Amino acid sequence: MIEFATWLSGTSLSLSIQNELWVIPTLQSIHIIAIAAVVSSVLFINLRLLRVADRNHSVLESVQRFLPWLWTGLIILLLTGVTLVIGEPLRELSSVPFWIKMALIVCGVILTAWFQRGLSTEYAAWDAGSSSGRIRMFAIANLVIWVAIITAGRLIAYVY
């Protein structure tokens, strides 16, 4: 991976990103705002599932309100993240926390897609809490995964 990262850091695109002082901080700022949108959406959806917040709306209504923010944020994270990797490939690709973050993101996206698919066919069960143990476990696991993603992302800066 180091060889690939070294090669990537020498490409014209990577050098352009590296040599413009405003690009990395701007991308990082957009990345952080997108993280806030994603994690806020995850938090609100899961707090609703845990029946801690927004109980006057159905699960479906809460999800319809917050899921578009989550998916849009993930697309922005993908775009800014790839650009940041191109701009700082040695820092990112040689970092263990980066790879942990990537694995956790895959888990978080799969879990969210599974939830969205299950909700579309069984939204009444999610609302009624008919399998509240499973719903509670999903919500807590989902929150833990996204907190771990944030933690791993922050560790990237301190490991390099």
ZINORDA-V464696 format. One record per residue. N is the residue number from 0. RES is the residue in one letter. PSI is psi in whole degrees, -180 to 180 (NA if undefined). BURIAL is I if it has 9 or more other ideal C-beta (glycine too) atoms within 8 Angstrom, else O. Layout:
# ZINORDA-V464696
n	res	psi	burial
N	RES	PSI	BURIAL
N	RES	PSI	BURIAL
This chain:
# ZINORDA-V464696
n	res	psi	burial
0	M	-33	O
1	I	-39	O
2	E	-45	O
3	F	-44	I
4	A	-40	I
5	T	-45	I
6	W	-47	O
7	L	-39	I
8	S	-19	I
9	G	-2	O
10	T	158	I
11	S	-38	O
12	L	-47	O
13	S	-44	I
14	L	-37	I
15	S	-44	I
16	I	-43	I
17	Q	-35	I
18	N	-13	O
19	E	112	O
20	L	-26	O
21	W	-18	O
22	V	-54	I
23	I	-50	I
24	P	-37	O
25	T	-46	O
26	L	-42	I
27	Q	-39	I
28	S	-46	O
29	I	-41	I
30	H	-44	I
31	I	-40	O
32	I	-41	O
33	A	-38	I
34	I	-43	I
35	A	-41	O
36	A	-44	I
37	V	-51	I
38	V	-36	I
39	S	-44	I
40	S	-46	I
41	V	-44	I
42	L	-49	I
43	F	-42	I
44	I	-45	I
45	N	-34	I
46	L	-35	I
47	R	-43	I
48	L	-35	I
49	L	-1	I
50	R	32	O
51	V	-31	O
52	A	160	O
53	D	37	O
54	R	-14	O
55	N	-1	O
56	H	151	O
57	S	163	O
58	V	-43	I
59	L	-43	I
60	E	-43	O
61	S	-43	I
62	V	-42	I
63	Q	-29	O
64	R	-41	O
65	F	-25	I
66	L	-39	I
67	P	-36	O
68	W	-40	I
69	L	-51	I
70	W	-38	O
71	T	-44	I
72	G	-41	I
73	L	-37	I
74	I	-44	O
75	I	-41	I
76	L	-41	I
77	L	-49	O
78	L	-47	O
79	T	-37	I
80	G	-45	I
81	V	-42	O
82	T	-39	I
83	L	-39	I
84	V	-41	I
85	I	-38	I
86	G	-30	I
87	E	59	I
88	P	-37	I
89	L	-42	I
90	R	-44	I
91	E	-56	I
92	L	-16	I
93	S	7	I
94	S	125	I
95	V	-44	O
96	P	-31	I
97	F	-46	I
98	W	-34	O
99	I	-44	I
100	K	-44	I
101	M	-43	O
102	A	-42	O
103	L	-37	I
104	I	-43	I
105	V	-45	O
106	C	-45	I
107	G	-41	I
108	V	-43	I
109	I	-44	O
110	L	-42	I
111	T	-43	I
112	A	-41	O
113	W	-45	O
114	F	-47	I
115	Q	-41	I
116	R	-45	O
117	G	-36	I
118	L	-38	I
119	S	-25	O
120	T	-24	O
121	E	37	O
122	Y	-30	I
123	A	-38	O
124	A	-39	O
125	W	-39	I
126	D	-43	I
127	A	-19	O
128	G	29	O
129	S	-26	O
130	S	61	O
131	S	-32	O
132	G	-44	O
133	R	-42	O
134	I	-44	I
135	R	-44	I
136	M	-43	O
137	F	-50	I
138	A	-45	I
139	I	-44	I
140	A	-42	I
141	N	-44	I
142	L	-43	I
143	V	-43	O
144	I	-47	I
145	W	-34	I
146	V	-39	O
147	A	-36	I
148	I	-46	I
149	I	-44	I
150	T	-48	O
151	A	-41	I
152	G	-41	I
153	R	-35	O
154	L	-25	I
155	I	-41	I
156	A	-25	O
157	Y	-12	O
158	V	-32	O
159	Y	NA	O
